[in-house]
Amino acid sequence: MRSRLLLPVVVVAGLISASACSDSGGVVAMRSNTPDTSTPASDTPTTGGDGTATSGSDAPDSSPFGWSDVTSGDDSVQTGHIKVPIDYKNPDGGNFDLYVARHKATNPADRIGTLLVDPGGPGFPGTDFALYADQQYSAYLVDHFDIVAWDPRGTGASTPFIDCVEDYDKYFASTDITPDNDAEKQQIIDLAKEFETDCANKNADIIQHVGTNDTARDMDSIRKALGEDKISYFGFSYGSELGATWATLFPDTVRAAVLDGASDPHADFLTAGLQQQKGFEDSLDTFLASCSTTASCAFHSNGDAEGAFDELMQAIDDKPVPSEAGRPDVTRGVALSAVVEAMYSQSSWPTLAQALVDAKNGNGAGLLALYDEYFQRQPDGSYDNSLEAFQVITCMDVTERPTVAEDDATAPQFTAVAPRLSPKGTTGSYFCSFFPKSDDPEVDITGKGAGPILVVGTTGDPATPLASSQAMANDLEDGVLLTVVADQHTGYGVNQCSQDTVDHYLVDLTVPAVGTRCG
């Protein structure tokens, strides 16, 4: 299973925003992502070391969750619920009911404690990462930890959940990202305002309480309910940001924390968007260069995939390509959303290459399928609420509310760093322009007092470029960077080195040497 880095998920206005949330037009991606499991995790040899956070090997009292066995008569995987305040400053003002899952340690005698996990987002439910923990993590981790995940407030099966709109195509497939006149540009602005206004109005009771700070507070509520003084954490993509926030707010409760694919914690709204947009552009350039030099690549284009791509995007901009009955034609915005989806992992590059060939021949179905994957469209044509939750949470975490004019003024900066994904003529994204101001923007991340925190950065990560993970490690009081050589988002399990390093840190509290690189 793969979750993405849901960056700018809201292509509100026809453009996509990104993990760190893009401040301007073009296509960016969403702020979440889970490890690529194309290479199955293998067992890691035990090296010894206790690193225990709880006494004894028995699981703590779990009655607050009302656990139910997923399989009758087998209590190894369970689900439950926990109620947390909507507003921690007003605990009597109503509750969120959080859906929680637990995969109990497979070797109880060696159980260390609980490992909280989050796949990223924001906006993605997390419980699958506990329900299928044996498919996401090595046997070494599954042996030693109860792996616990939850659907964060406003997402998944937790209630109430964020709900904004039903018709995604209206907002993300119907506009021209390079408007030719004032009327086309105004359509982008109007749709952005409509989307954000609907989000604010339909979620008025909770919108000020779905940000990262409150989700970090929920983590501490879960820890208390599990009866653990200290707890371990493993977060991917946006889950790194969440983990760093938790470690900053509750440093005395941190046993160990891994942040895989981290954003720059002190980059402002604009800088973060530029960093991510450049990361995706660099990955796209790598894909096209590889295709040009590989004759077997479907989009080889006689050794000039770069030129063929640029010509195809311009042709699609001039005349969108038909996709399938009842669905919108593939516009340039749809095509670039598809491209971004394929950049999360090199394993998707052949699919993209064939989709580009098909589009060149007048069939946009392949690009539409990648676009649908990006936006989490279900087989029955419905959508979960990941996209809405992504945008609402992202915007309630930041203080910036750029005006239309201010947002438009940044567009040339995005074109400068990512001319293919933010082609000349794109507007601002207006991603947060019409949301109410946040009462609780994300805290300043420091990790002070939390002890060593392992940050994993991948050299070819498009969503959270290596430089952003380096910044996270540098800004944490005791951050340690593990560099993984790979062209994908997040690095755990990419190779035995990255897996072993993370595993031994979490289990044995063995902090890798400065400069450790897994290639």
C-alpha positions, 0 to 999 in steps of 0.5 A: 500500500502506498500513500503519498505525500499529499502536498498541494492536494488542492489543485484548487483552481485547476492546479495542484498544491503540494506537500509543503503546500505550493503558494503558486500555480502549476502542479505540485503534489500532496503532503503525505506518503508512505514507504514504497513497498515494492521491495519487501522488508526482510528480517533484520538480525537482532543485535541486543540492547533493551531500549525498553520504555515499559516494564515487563513484556505484558501489553498495558491495559487497553480498556479505554479503546474497547479493542475488538479482534479483526479476526474472531478468536485472534487478538493479534490485530485489533481495532478500537476507538478513543474520544479526544476533545475537539478543543483541548482548551474546552474539554467539555465542548464535544469530542472527536471519536478517533478510529485506532488499530493495533498490531500486537508484537509478534514476539511478546517476550521481546516486546519493547512497547508501542510504536505509533505510526503515521503514513503522511498526508495531512488528510490520509487515514493511518489505520491500515499501517497497523492493520497490515503492519507485517506488510509495511515494516520488517519482522524485526519491528513487528516482533518488538513493538505493538504497532498502533495507528489511527485515523487523525481527527477529520480523516478516514473513519474518525468522526466528525470528518472533514467534508467539502465537495463531491465533484472533484472534476469540477475543481481540478479538471475543468480549468485552464492552468495557463488562462488565455484571458481574464474570464478563464483566470476569473474561473480559477479564482471563483472555483478556489473561493467556492471550494474554500468557502464550502470547506469553511462553512461545512466544517465550521464546528471543527475547522479551527481544531484539525491542525497538526498541533491538535493531532500531536495532542491526540498522540499524547492522549493515545499514549496516556490511554495505552498506559505508557510513560514514553512511546516510540514513533515512525512517521512518513512524509507529512508524518515527519512534520507531525512527529516533530511537532509532537516531539516539540510539544511533549519531549519528555514522552519521546522514547525514539522517533523516526522522521522519513521524508521530512519537510523544512520545518522553518520554510515559510509558505512560499519557500516550502512550495518552491522547494517541493516544486523544484523537487518534482521538476528535478524528478521529472527531468531525471525521468525524461533523461532516462527515457531519452537514453533507454531505447526500451522506454515507451516514450523514447522519442528517438532519444529526445523525450524532453522535447517530445514531452514539451511538445505534447504538453503544449499540444494538450494545452491547445487542445485537450485529449479525450479520455473516457466516456463521462469523464473530462478531457485531459487538460494540461493540468490533468496531465501534469497531475498525472506526471506528479503522481508518477514521480513518487516512485521510479516504479511508476515511470513505465506506466507514465511513459506509456500514458504519454505515448497514448496521449500523443496518439489521442487517448488520454485514458492512461493519464486520467488513470494516474490523475485519478490515483493522485486524487484517490478516486475510488472504483465506484467513482467516489472519493474519500475525503483525503483531498479536502482534509489535506487542504483544510489541515494544511491551511489551518497550520499556516498563518499566510492568507495571500491575496489573489494579487500576492499569489499571482506575483509569486507565479514567476518564481515557480516557473523559474524553478519548475518550467515544466510543472509550472509553465509560463502563464500559470496563475497563483494557486490561491490555495489558502487565500479564502480560508479563515485565519487559524487560531492555532497555527503550527508551533515552531519545531525544535524537538528540544529535550526529546533526545536523538531523532532520526531523520531519513532523507532520500537523494531523489525524493521529489516531494520532500527533497533531500535538502528539506530533510537536512534542514529538519535534522539541523533544526532539531536539537538532536537531529541525526540525518540518514541519507538514502540513495534512491529516486522515490519518496521516503527511504525506509526499506529501499535497501537493507542498509536503510531498513537496518539502520532505522530498525536498530535505532528504534529497537536498540536505540542505536543512533547512526554515525553522522554522515551515514549514507545508504547507497 
